[in-house]
């Protein structure tokens, strides 16, 4: 069996919080770390897929874009786009892809999915190194710095 999706939101800039509240990097690392420990401890689990690799903007319209006031997916955000999606290659060449120019969030900080182990600019969050260290240790090859990460 494979754990097909796990994770927790962690805002990169919220790494110095005193508590492991929702959206902090401490909370993200705790949730992912416990899930990885479960996967590694069970011989019947062959792998785990983290949700997501990196952070990205979300749009509540999803497949119903443009929304025009209709409810969309569960993301709790809405992007204002600079133009409708192109329907031909000529329109794409002339207009380019639609760009989200403003986000109206309702419950995600900044209208962003912060569940990546890398942020928007691909800076690693603590969970990134922690997961790598846990898997290397499980294979019997931790480095000194990875061993320190596991202990923390």
C-alpha positions as CSV (number, residue, x, y, z in Angstrom):
1,X,0.0,0.0,0.0
2,X,1.1,3.6,-0.6
3,X,0.0,6.7,1.4
4,X,-1.1,8.7,-1.6
5,X,-1.5,12.2,0.0
6,X,-0.4,13.8,3.3
7,X,0.8,17.2,4.4
8,X,0.0,20.3,6.2
9,X,0.3,24.0,5.4
10,X,3.4,25.8,6.5
11,X,4.0,29.5,5.7
12,X,7.8,29.9,5.1
13,X,7.9,33.3,6.9
14,X,6.2,31.8,10.0
15,X,9.3,29.7,11.0
16,X,10.0,31.6,14.3
17,X,6.7,31.0,16.1
18,X,6.9,29.9,19.7
19,X,4.1,27.4,19.2
20,X,3.3,24.8,16.5
21,X,0.0,26.5,15.5
22,X,-1.7,25.8,12.2
23,X,0.2,27.3,9.2
24,X,3.6,27.4,11.1
25,X,6.6,25.5,9.9
26,X,6.7,23.6,13.2
27,X,3.1,22.3,12.7
28,X,3.9,21.3,9.1
29,X,7.0,19.4,10.2
30,X,5.2,17.7,13.0
31,X,2.3,16.4,10.8
32,X,4.6,15.3,8.0
33,X,7.2,13.8,10.4
34,X,4.6,11.6,12.1
35,X,3.1,10.4,8.8
36,X,6.6,9.5,7.5
37,X,7.3,7.7,10.7
38,X,4.1,5.6,10.3
39,X,5.1,4.8,6.7
40,X,8.6,3.8,7.6
41,X,7.5,1.6,10.5
42,X,5.0,-0.4,8.5
43,X,6.4,-3.1,6.1
44,X,3.1,-3.1,4.2
45,X,3.5,0.6,3.2
46,X,5.7,0.9,0.2
47,X,5.8,4.7,0.0
48,X,4.3,8.1,0.8
49,X,3.5,11.1,-1.4
50,X,3.7,14.5,0.2
51,X,1.1,17.1,-0.8
52,X,2.9,19.2,-2.4
53,X,6.4,19.7,-3.6
54,X,6.2,23.5,-3.6
55,X,3.7,26.3,-2.7
56,X,1.5,27.8,-5.3
57,X,-1.4,30.2,-5.8
58,X,-4.9,28.8,-5.7
59,X,-8.1,29.8,-7.4
60,X,-11.5,28.8,-6.2
61,X,-13.0,28.6,-9.7
62,X,-11.1,25.4,-10.6
63,X,-12.6,23.8,-13.7
64,X,-15.5,26.3,-13.8
65,X,-13.1,29.2,-14.6
66,X,-14.0,32.0,-15.1
67,X,-16.2,31.9,-12.0
68,X,-18.7,34.7,-12.7
69,X,-19.9,34.4,-9.2
70,X,-20.4,30.7,-9.3
71,X,-19.0,28.5,-6.5
72,X,-15.9,26.6,-7.4
73,X,-13.6,24.2,-5.5
74,X,-12.8,24.2,-1.8
75,X,-9.8,26.5,-2.0
76,X,-11.5,29.5,-0.5
77,X,-9.9,32.0,-2.8
78,X,-10.5,33.7,-6.1
79,X,-8.1,35.2,-8.6
80,X,-8.8,38.2,-10.7
81,X,-7.3,37.5,-14.1
82,X,-5.9,40.0,-16.6
83,X,-7.8,38.3,-19.5
84,X,-9.8,35.2,-20.3
85,X,-8.0,32.0,-21.3
86,X,-6.9,32.0,-24.9
87,X,-8.8,29.6,-27.1
88,X,-6.3,29.5,-30.0
89,X,-2.5,29.4,-30.4
90,X,-2.7,32.9,-32.0
91,X,-4.5,34.3,-28.9
92,X,-2.0,32.6,-26.7
93,X,0.9,34.0,-28.7
94,X,-0.7,37.5,-28.6
95,X,-2.0,37.6,-25.0
96,X,0.1,35.0,-23.2
97,X,-1.4,32.9,-20.4
98,X,-3.9,34.5,-18.0
99,X,-2.2,36.0,-15.0
100,X,-3.7,36.1,-11.6
101,X,-3.4,39.8,-10.8
102,X,-5.2,39.9,-7.4
103,X,-6.3,37.3,-4.9
104,X,-9.3,37.5,-2.6
105,X,-8.7,34.9,0.1
106,X,-11.3,33.7,2.5
107,X,-9.3,31.2,4.6
108,X,-5.9,30.4,3.1
109,X,-3.2,32.9,4.0
110,X,-2.5,35.0,1.0
111,X,-4.8,32.8,-1.2
112,X,-1.9,30.3,-1.4
113,X,-1.5,26.6,-1.0
114,X,1.3,26.5,1.6
115,X,1.5,22.7,1.8
116,X,4.7,22.4,-0.2
117,X,8.0,21.4,1.4
118,X,9.5,24.2,-0.7
119,X,8.1,27.7,-0.9
120,X,7.3,29.8,-4.0
121,X,10.9,30.5,-4.6
122,X,11.9,26.9,-4.0
123,X,13.5,27.6,-0.6
124,X,13.4,24.4,1.4
125,X,11.2,24.4,4.5
126,X,12.3,22.4,7.6
127,X,10.1,19.4,6.5
128,X,12.1,19.0,3.3
129,X,15.4,18.1,5.1
130,X,13.5,16.2,7.9
131,X,11.8,13.8,5.4
132,X,15.1,13.2,3.5
133,X,16.9,12.6,6.8
134,X,14.3,10.1,8.0
135,X,14.5,8.1,4.7
136,X,18.3,8.1,4.7
137,X,18.3,7.0,8.4
138,X,15.8,4.2,7.5
139,X,18.3,3.0,4.9
140,X,21.1,3.2,7.4
141,X,23.0,6.1,5.9
142,X,22.4,9.3,7.9
143,X,24.9,12.0,7.7
144,X,25.9,13.9,10.9
145,X,23.7,16.9,10.0
146,X,20.8,14.7,9.1
147,X,21.0,12.9,12.4
148,X,20.8,16.3,14.1
149,X,17.7,17.1,12.1
150,X,16.0,13.9,13.2
151,X,16.6,14.6,16.8
152,X,15.2,18.1,16.7
